[in-house]
Amino acid sequence: MATLTSLQPRTDTAGRDRRRPGRRRIRRPATGMLFVAPLAVVVAVIFLVPLGVLIFMSFHDWPLLGTPQPNGVENYADIASNELFTGAIRFTLLYTVLATVVIFAVSFVLVAVAASPRRGARFYRTAFFLPYVVGTAAAALIWFASVNDQNGIANDVLQRLGLTDGPWGFPDTPGKALFTVLSLVVWKFIGFQVLVLLVGLQSIPAELHEAARVDGASTWQRLRYITLPYLRPTLALLLILSITGSLLAFDQFLVLTKGGPDNSTITVMFAVYNTAFQEFDLGKAAALSVVLLVALVILNAVQLKFLRPKDD
């Protein structure tokens, strides 16, 4: 009897211990959902509700001033015959490829300067990043004041260097207009790219490079087998941000070129803006926006699939 009495409390304690993990498992999801709830409400109000309204508008003939009328998928069917939008798609893809390649090429060169242990490297890092602090519209206005034919400093510099006899006419032709916008984008966004790459480089263990040097690895071999593999997540992030930002480009073209000359520099976002606020057709603009959103989601999903590290 004494033995049974002494064993009874142990059984109850074990039973309570067995019940506690289950309660904890139930409690943890509820606590997590409680913490996430405010953010979920914000996302629903700021993103999901406007998205639902946008999709609803895309199935209506929705004039800026007038009564909306349902028209089914007519807005989506008219996209293929919308020359403004199809031309904007071609130009946006060209601009995206050029901007992404140029920014990556220039950033690799500037990272080598910013990562140098020599005196003045911190000054270069600050100088590279300062333009990124300026808003895109404000930077475009600065660029517009610099390249205009009347009193732009860029034309004055070109003339003093003997490269031109008069105003070069930066936005006068499609090629020059695209070059002007690309130069602005490189100046504006290169600092962010350099900073992120610099952080990625500093996260690589120095012991790996030292061991590679001891083993006789060349600079190219260290770059190929150490630097690039470690920078793969960073490069994937920058590539996604660069492509997405280029596909959504709007401010710089609105300020610098206004879509000209001859609608040659109209991007997809510019086409949506023109459809909504110049043609006053909010239904078609909503349909164009939905198509652009779906394309961006698919594109980012494909990029993540191919750029994700193999270990994942």
WOZI-V651752 format. One record per residue. N is the residue number from 1. RES is the residue in one letter. OMEGA is omega in whole degrees, 0 to 359 (NA if undefined). D_LAST is the distance of its C-alpha to the last C-alpha in whole Angstrom. Layout:
N | RES | OMEGA | D_LAST
N | RES | OMEGA | D_LAST
This chain:
1 | M | 180 | 59
2 | A | 181 | 58
3 | T | 179 | 55
4 | L | 180 | 54
5 | T | 181 | 54
6 | S | 180 | 52
7 | L | 185 | 49
8 | Q | 180 | 49
9 | P | 179 | 48
10 | R | 179 | 45
11 | T | 180 | 44
12 | D | 179 | 44
13 | T | 178 | 42
14 | A | 178 | 39
15 | G | 178 | 40
16 | R | 179 | 39
17 | D | 180 | 36
18 | R | 182 | 35
19 | R | 185 | 35
20 | R | 179 | 34
21 | P | 179 | 30
22 | G | 178 | 30
23 | R | 178 | 32
24 | R | 180 | 29
25 | R | 179 | 27
26 | I | 185 | 29
27 | R | 185 | 30
28 | R | 177 | 26
29 | P | 180 | 25
30 | A | 179 | 28
31 | T | 178 | 28
32 | G | 178 | 25
33 | M | 178 | 26
34 | L | 178 | 29
35 | F | 183 | 28
36 | V | 186 | 26
37 | A | 180 | 29
38 | P | 178 | 30
39 | L | 179 | 27
40 | A | 178 | 27
41 | V | 179 | 31
42 | V | 179 | 31
43 | V | 180 | 28
44 | A | 183 | 30
45 | V | 187 | 33
46 | I | 187 | 32
47 | F | 188 | 29
48 | L | 180 | 30
49 | V | 176 | 34
50 | P | 178 | 34
51 | L | 177 | 32
52 | G | 177 | 34
53 | V | 180 | 37
54 | L | 179 | 35
55 | I | 178 | 35
56 | F | 180 | 38
57 | M | 184 | 40
58 | S | 178 | 38
59 | F | 181 | 40
60 | H | 166 | 43
61 | D | 193 | 46
62 | W | 178 | 46
63 | P | 179 | 48
64 | L | 176 | 48
65 | L | 182 | 52
66 | G | 182 | 53
67 | T | 178 | 52
68 | P | 178 | 48
69 | Q | 178 | 49
70 | P | 178 | 46
71 | N | 176 | 45
72 | G | 182 | 42
73 | V | 183 | 40
74 | E | 180 | 43
75 | N | 179 | 41
76 | Y | 180 | 38
77 | A | 182 | 40
78 | D | 183 | 42
79 | I | 183 | 39
80 | A | 181 | 39
81 | S | 178 | 43
82 | N | 185 | 42
83 | E | 179 | 43
84 | L | 183 | 42
85 | F | 179 | 38
86 | T | 175 | 38
87 | G | 178 | 39
88 | A | 178 | 37
89 | I | 180 | 34
90 | R | 181 | 35
91 | F | 181 | 35
92 | T | 178 | 32
93 | L | 177 | 30
94 | L | 180 | 32
95 | Y | 181 | 32
96 | T | 180 | 28
97 | V | 183 | 28
98 | L | 182 | 31
99 | A | 181 | 30
100 | T | 181 | 26
101 | V | 183 | 27
102 | V | 182 | 30
103 | I | 179 | 28
104 | F | 181 | 25
105 | A | 181 | 28
106 | V | 183 | 30
107 | S | 178 | 28
108 | F | 178 | 27
109 | V | 182 | 30
110 | L | 177 | 31
111 | V | 178 | 28
112 | A | 178 | 30
113 | V | 184 | 33
114 | A | 181 | 32
115 | A | 182 | 30
116 | S | 178 | 33
117 | P | 182 | 34
118 | R | 179 | 38
119 | R | 180 | 40
120 | G | 181 | 40
121 | A | 179 | 36
122 | R | 177 | 36
123 | F | 179 | 38
124 | Y | 179 | 36
125 | R | 179 | 33
126 | T | 181 | 35
127 | A | 180 | 37
128 | F | 187 | 34
129 | F | 185 | 32
130 | L | 179 | 36
131 | P | 180 | 36
132 | Y | 181 | 33
133 | V | 181 | 34
134 | V | 177 | 37
135 | G | 183 | 36
136 | T | 180 | 36
137 | A | 178 | 39
138 | A | 178 | 41
139 | A | 178 | 40
140 | A | 177 | 41
141 | L | 176 | 44
142 | I | 180 | 44
143 | W | 179 | 43
144 | F | 177 | 46
145 | A | 183 | 49
146 | S | 187 | 48
147 | V | 181 | 48
148 | N | 188 | 51
149 | D | 185 | 54
150 | Q | 183 | 56
151 | N | 180 | 55
152 | G | 182 | 52
153 | I | 181 | 51
154 | A | 178 | 49
155 | N | 179 | 52
156 | D | 179 | 54
157 | V | 180 | 52
158 | L | 179 | 52
159 | Q | 179 | 55
160 | R | 177 | 56
161 | L | 180 | 54
162 | G | 181 | 56
163 | L | 178 | 53
164 | T | 177 | 55
165 | D | 181 | 58
166 | G | 178 | 57
167 | P | 184 | 55
168 | W | 180 | 52
169 | G | 185 | 51
170 | F | 183 | 47
171 | P | 189 | 47
172 | D | 181 | 49
173 | T | 180 | 47
174 | P | 180 | 44
175 | G | 179 | 43
176 | K | 179 | 44
177 | A | 178 | 43
178 | L | 178 | 39
179 | F | 180 | 40
180 | T | 180 | 41
181 | V | 179 | 38
182 | L | 179 | 35
183 | S | 176 | 37
184 | L | 183 | 37
185 | V | 179 | 33
186 | V | 180 | 33
187 | W | 186 | 35
188 | K | 191 | 34
189 | F | 184 | 30
190 | I | 182 | 30
191 | G | 178 | 30
192 | F | 180 | 27
193 | Q | 181 | 25
194 | V | 181 | 26
195 | L | 181 | 26
196 | V | 178 | 22
197 | L | 179 | 22
198 | L | 176 | 24
199 | V | 178 | 22
200 | G | 178 | 19
201 | L | 182 | 21
202 | Q | 178 | 23
203 | S | 179 | 20
204 | I | 180 | 19
205 | P | 181 | 21
206 | A | 181 | 25
207 | E | 180 | 25
208 | L | 178 | 22
209 | H | 179 | 25
210 | E | 179 | 28
211 | A | 179 | 27
212 | A | 177 | 26
213 | R | 179 | 30
214 | V | 180 | 31
215 | D | 177 | 30
216 | G | 179 | 31
217 | A | 179 | 28
218 | S | 179 | 30
219 | T | 179 | 29
220 | W | 180 | 27
221 | Q | 177 | 25
222 | R | 178 | 24
223 | L | 185 | 23
224 | R | 189 | 21
225 | Y | 181 | 19
226 | I | 188 | 19
227 | T | 184 | 19
228 | L | 176 | 17
229 | P | 179 | 14
230 | Y | 180 | 14
231 | L | 185 | 16
232 | R | 177 | 13
233 | P | 179 | 12
234 | T | 179 | 15
235 | L | 178 | 16
236 | A | 178 | 14
237 | L | 181 | 16
238 | L | 179 | 19
239 | L | 179 | 19
240 | I | 180 | 18
241 | L | 182 | 21
242 | S | 181 | 23
243 | I | 180 | 23
244 | T | 179 | 23
245 | G | 179 | 26
246 | S | 179 | 28
247 | L | 180 | 28
248 | L | 182 | 29
249 | A | 181 | 32
250 | F | 188 | 35
251 | D | 185 | 37
252 | Q | 180 | 38
253 | F | 178 | 39
254 | L | 184 | 41
255 | V | 188 | 43
256 | L | 188 | 43
257 | T | 184 | 44
258 | K | 179 | 44
259 | G | 182 | 43
260 | G | 356 | 46
261 | P | 178 | 47
262 | D | 177 | 48
263 | N | 183 | 45
264 | S | 181 | 43
265 | T | 177 | 40
266 | I | 178 | 39
267 | T | 180 | 36
268 | V | 178 | 34
269 | M | 177 | 35
270 | F | 178 | 38
271 | A | 176 | 39
272 | V | 179 | 38
273 | Y | 179 | 40
274 | N | 180 | 43
275 | T | 184 | 43
276 | A | 192 | 43
277 | F | 172 | 45
278 | Q | 174 | 47
279 | E | 177 | 48
280 | F | 178 | 47
281 | D | 183 | 45
282 | L | 179 | 43
283 | G | 178 | 42
284 | K | 178 | 41
285 | A | 178 | 39
286 | A | 178 | 37
287 | A | 177 | 36
288 | L | 180 | 35
289 | S | 179 | 33
290 | V | 178 | 31
291 | V | 178 | 30
292 | L | 179 | 29
293 | L | 179 | 27
294 | V | 179 | 25
295 | A | 180 | 25
296 | L | 179 | 23
297 | V | 180 | 21
298 | I | 181 | 20
299 | L | 180 | 20
300 | N | 177 | 17
301 | A | 178 | 15
302 | V | 179 | 15
303 | Q | 179 | 14
304 | L | 180 | 11
305 | K | 184 | 10
306 | F | 182 | 11
307 | L | 180 | 11
308 | R | 179 | 7
309 | P | 183 | 6
310 | K | 180 | 5
311 | D | 181 | 4
312 | D | NA | 0
